[in-house]
Amino acid sequence: MSQTERRTDLRLSTLAEYLTALGGRAELTITVGENTYTYDLSEKESR
């Protein structure tokens, strides 16, 4: 895990998995003009 912590190009999915393992959750909030969108990155998407 220490290698993950030192990376500057950490993937959002990797960060979300790390936070979920710690009992947390990852969310991404995007603001465009007056609109705000929040995405839960901790939820697994089926692909």
C-alpha positions, 0 to 999 in steps of 0.5 A: 500500500505504501507504493499506492500512497506515493503515486502521483497518478493514482486512479480514481478507482484505486483510490475508491477501493482503498477508501472502501477497504478503510471503511470510507467512501469516495465521492467526486463532485463536479460543478459546471456553472450553477449545476453540481453533480456528485458521483459515488466512486465507491459503488461498483459498476457492472461492465 
